[in-house]
Amino acid sequence: MALSRIETILRYIGANVRRLREERGWSQAELGEKAGTNRRTIQQLELADADGNPGLRLLITISGLFRVELTDLFAPATFERRDAGRPPSKK
């Protein structure tokens, strides 16, 4: 089944946020605190959870924390679908 355009973009955002967060060694809780939100919101964002559709204000804040352009969060990204609470697979 093909993803809708919105689902695809939300997955790109989630994958880019996760990659940038992990590159900095931040936990979801740390990013949430820095962004003025909580771990659950960051988790939903990274998982492209439809209920966790990020607001523009949050995305602007996150892009500023990572020192990247807002559009960088929307850039095509490879994403690995992970279940909540599961560590990344070892390669």
Buried (B, 14 or more C-beta within 10 A) or exposed (E): EEEEEEEBBBBBBBBBBBBBBEEEEBEBEBBBBBBEBEBBBBBBBBBBBEEBEBEEEBBEBBBEBBEBEEEEBBEEBEBEEBEEEEEEEEE
